[in-house]
Amino acid sequence: MPNIEDREEAALRLIVEQVIARTGTATFLLSRKQERSPLIRSLVDLRLMHCVQRGVRPYRHDPANRYNVYALDYGVYAISWAPTAPRRCSCTCMATRSRSSCLTSS
């Protein structure tokens, strides 16, 4: 992960908790006001999240307000699930550490 400040890391963790942990997806909506936040701009500049679609109207009853769809970078998405993913062997066999199928282990 790039060198980020504590406040940026805290904002990223909050987004990960709110988006990935609750919805299981890496995409989310931000209003135009929200995306002007210095923290959001910083996360975009660091390429930790990306705008993938602009001008979405998700609510039919509120056509005046438009949102932009953002996606967490794949690396952020993958790392956020790492504690629950099976741990891989450090060699090239890619066997999970819980199995004894690795030929290089002693």
Backbone bond lengths (Angstrom), bond angles and torsions (degrees), N, CA, C in turn:
res aa  C-N    CA-C-N  psi(-1)  N-CA   C-N-CA  omega(-1)  CA-C   N-CA-C  phi
1 M - - - 1.443 - - 1.520 108.48 -
2 P 1.317 117.88 140.45 1.461 119.59 -179.59 1.522 110.44 -63.94
3 N 1.312 114.89 166.13 1.459 119.61 178.00 1.516 108.92 -71.10
4 I 1.309 115.81 111.51 1.452 120.17 179.29 1.514 109.30 -122.34
5 E 1.312 115.05 153.96 1.457 120.69 179.79 1.529 109.80 -76.11
6 D 1.312 115.33 164.07 1.461 120.89 -178.58 1.521 112.27 -58.99
7 R 1.321 117.24 -41.12 1.468 119.84 -178.54 1.527 111.53 -67.84
8 E 1.331 116.42 -35.13 1.468 119.86 176.75 1.522 110.39 -68.71
9 E 1.334 116.32 -41.16 1.456 119.83 178.75 1.526 110.79 -64.66
10 A 1.333 116.77 -40.31 1.467 120.52 178.41 1.528 110.38 -63.69
11 A 1.329 117.58 -41.19 1.464 121.14 178.72 1.523 110.53 -65.42
12 L 1.316 116.93 -41.27 1.459 121.00 178.81 1.532 110.65 -64.81
13 R 1.318 117.11 -42.93 1.472 120.53 177.61 1.525 111.32 -61.51
14 L 1.325 116.91 -40.29 1.459 120.83 178.25 1.523 110.64 -63.39
15 I 1.316 116.75 -43.90 1.467 120.32 178.37 1.520 110.01 -62.80
16 V 1.321 117.22 -44.59 1.467 120.78 179.28 1.522 110.16 -60.28
17 E 1.335 116.65 -45.21 1.468 119.77 179.33 1.517 111.97 -63.38
18 Q 1.309 116.82 -41.97 1.459 120.81 -177.08 1.526 112.17 -74.93
19 V 1.308 117.15 -35.12 1.462 120.55 -174.08 1.521 111.94 -93.77
20 I 1.310 117.32 -64.24 1.462 120.77 -173.11 1.522 111.70 -69.88
21 A 1.313 117.00 -48.63 1.462 119.56 -175.67 1.529 111.77 -64.69
22 R 1.305 117.89 -35.31 1.466 120.28 -177.40 1.515 113.81 -88.50
23 T 1.331 116.89 -37.72 1.463 119.36 -174.19 1.521 113.63 -107.17
24 G 1.327 117.48 -19.81 1.455 120.76 -178.27 1.513 113.90 75.06
25 T 1.305 117.46 13.41 1.450 121.95 179.10 1.522 109.67 -124.24
26 A 1.303 116.72 163.58 1.457 120.57 -178.78 1.519 112.31 -102.26
27 T 1.326 118.40 3.56 1.461 121.52 -178.34 1.522 110.94 -108.73
28 F 1.323 115.00 150.59 1.459 120.94 -179.19 1.517 109.73 -158.36
29 L 1.321 116.32 164.35 1.459 122.34 -179.11 1.522 110.36 -101.11
30 L 1.319 115.42 142.69 1.453 122.06 171.39 1.521 108.13 -130.62
31 S 1.317 115.80 137.36 1.460 118.87 174.17 1.524 108.06 -72.18
32 R 1.290 115.81 164.94 1.470 118.82 179.42 1.519 111.09 -64.82
33 K 1.329 115.86 -32.15 1.467 119.43 176.45 1.525 110.46 -66.44
34 Q 1.323 116.70 -43.72 1.463 120.51 -179.91 1.519 111.89 -63.50
35 E 1.327 117.02 -38.63 1.466 118.59 -176.62 1.518 112.85 -73.07
36 R 1.305 118.02 -12.33 1.473 120.60 175.86 1.525 112.34 -83.00
37 S 1.312 117.31 -4.65 1.458 121.27 178.40 1.524 109.93 -60.09
38 P 1.324 117.44 137.18 1.467 119.48 178.14 1.532 113.02 -57.94
39 L 1.326 117.53 -35.07 1.468 119.95 178.78 1.527 111.27 -66.22
40 I 1.310 117.05 -43.98 1.468 120.61 178.64 1.521 109.69 -64.12
41 R 1.329 117.45 -44.98 1.468 120.76 178.79 1.523 110.28 -59.28
42 S 1.324 116.42 -40.14 1.462 120.61 179.84 1.526 111.24 -64.66
43 L 1.343 117.44 -42.63 1.470 120.65 179.18 1.522 110.96 -65.19
44 V 1.328 116.79 -34.68 1.468 120.20 176.39 1.527 109.46 -69.64
45 D 1.321 116.62 -44.12 1.471 120.34 178.86 1.528 111.91 -61.06
46 L 1.335 116.70 -33.79 1.459 121.06 177.98 1.536 111.92 -80.39
47 R 1.318 116.16 -2.22 1.465 124.23 -179.98 1.532 112.49 62.35
48 L 1.331 115.36 35.29 1.447 120.59 175.69 1.520 111.29 -91.85
49 M 1.341 115.74 -16.47 1.454 121.75 173.15 1.518 108.20 -148.57
50 H 1.330 116.03 155.46 1.457 121.72 -172.53 1.525 110.77 -136.25
51 C 1.329 115.42 142.25 1.461 120.05 173.45 1.529 107.29 -80.91
52 V 1.329 116.30 123.31 1.464 119.71 -176.94 1.526 113.08 -109.69
53 Q 1.340 117.06 -17.53 1.464 120.26 176.90 1.521 108.97 -159.37
54 R 1.330 115.31 138.52 1.465 120.69 -178.91 1.528 110.64 -112.88
55 G 1.329 114.85 151.19 1.454 120.71 171.89 1.516 116.28 75.47
56 V 1.300 118.22 31.79 1.461 121.96 -178.76 1.531 108.81 -80.67
57 R 1.327 115.94 137.65 1.465 121.67 175.42 1.529 108.00 -113.17
58 P 1.324 118.06 90.92 1.468 120.11 -175.21 1.523 114.27 -78.49
59 Y 1.332 116.36 -18.43 1.459 119.41 -175.60 1.525 109.93 -115.15
60 R 1.304 117.16 115.00 1.470 121.14 -178.56 1.515 112.30 -63.19
61 H 1.336 116.44 -32.70 1.463 119.83 -178.46 1.525 112.61 -74.81
62 D 1.326 117.77 -8.70 1.460 122.28 -177.62 1.534 110.14 -133.58
63 P 1.340 116.68 67.84 1.463 118.85 -174.98 1.526 114.43 -70.89
64 A 1.317 118.07 -16.07 1.463 120.13 -177.82 1.526 112.51 -73.24
65 N 1.313 116.76 -31.95 1.467 119.98 -178.18 1.513 110.75 -90.17
66 R 1.308 114.08 126.87 1.460 120.50 177.85 1.522 108.91 -116.30
67 Y 1.299 113.62 151.35 1.459 121.24 -178.01 1.514 109.57 -125.65
68 N 1.315 114.89 161.25 1.453 120.65 173.99 1.521 108.38 -112.03
69 V 1.326 115.44 141.08 1.456 121.20 -179.65 1.523 108.18 -91.21
70 Y 1.313 114.91 126.53 1.457 121.21 177.52 1.519 109.18 -115.65
71 A 1.308 115.21 152.52 1.463 121.35 176.53 1.520 108.17 -129.74
72 L 1.319 115.12 138.49 1.459 119.54 173.13 1.516 108.03 -69.60
73 D 1.298 116.25 144.92 1.456 120.96 177.08 1.528 109.21 -58.70
74 Y 1.319 116.33 146.00 1.464 120.07 -176.91 1.526 111.82 -56.05
75 G 1.323 117.28 -38.52 1.460 120.35 179.26 1.518 112.07 -62.02
76 V 1.317 117.11 -41.12 1.465 121.30 177.10 1.518 109.54 -64.89
77 Y 1.329 115.88 -43.06 1.466 121.39 -179.77 1.532 110.42 -62.44
78 A 1.321 117.14 -45.11 1.465 121.05 -178.43 1.526 111.61 -67.86
79 I 1.310 117.22 -42.00 1.464 121.14 -179.85 1.525 110.99 -65.88
80 S 1.321 116.66 -34.22 1.462 119.18 -177.58 1.525 111.76 -66.36
81 W 1.334 117.94 -24.28 1.461 121.61 178.53 1.521 112.11 -96.48
82 A 1.318 118.59 -2.61 1.466 122.22 -174.51 1.525 114.79 -56.19
83 P 1.338 119.77 -39.62 1.470 116.92 -178.78 1.525 113.79 -63.22
84 T 1.324 118.02 -26.66 1.455 120.00 -178.80 1.512 112.85 -94.62
85 A 1.317 116.51 -12.02 1.464 120.27 -178.77 1.517 109.68 -79.32
86 P 1.330 117.36 152.23 1.465 119.00 176.89 1.522 110.24 -63.24
87 R 1.298 116.34 139.22 1.457 120.75 179.04 1.516 109.18 -76.44
88 R 1.291 116.65 133.52 1.458 121.85 -177.65 1.515 110.99 -94.53
89 C 1.303 114.17 152.12 1.459 121.15 175.59 1.524 107.78 -66.05
90 S 1.300 116.57 149.07 1.456 119.71 -177.95 1.527 112.96 -78.38
91 C 1.318 118.07 -10.91 1.460 119.94 177.95 1.528 109.41 -86.44
92 T 1.284 117.58 -174.24 1.466 121.22 -175.64 1.516 113.90 -85.08
93 C 1.327 118.69 -0.87 1.465 119.70 -177.67 1.525 112.24 -74.82
94 M 1.348 117.75 -19.80 1.464 124.18 177.71 1.529 113.73 62.63
95 A 1.314 117.13 20.03 1.461 119.61 175.66 1.521 108.63 -73.62
96 T 1.310 116.90 148.10 1.458 118.71 176.11 1.519 109.12 -71.66
97 R 1.301 116.23 148.24 1.469 120.60 -176.42 1.522 111.99 -65.87
98 S 1.315 117.37 -21.71 1.462 118.97 -178.73 1.532 110.86 -74.77
99 R 1.325 117.38 -18.32 1.461 120.55 178.41 1.524 110.17 -94.00
100 S 1.281 116.25 159.18 1.461 119.78 177.45 1.530 110.59 -103.39
101 S 1.338 116.05 26.86 1.467 119.39 -175.95 1.519 113.89 -83.18
102 C 1.329 117.83 -7.24 1.437 119.64 179.58 1.522 110.09 -71.73
103 L 1.304 116.75 126.17 1.455 121.61 -177.32 1.520 112.50 -79.09
104 T 1.349 116.32 -17.33 1.468 118.65 -177.45 1.505 112.74 -92.51
105 S 1.347 117.71 -10.28 1.467 118.80 -179.16 1.528 110.00 -76.34
106 S 1.298 116.42 150.70 1.467 119.04 -179.48 1.500 111.27 -100.65
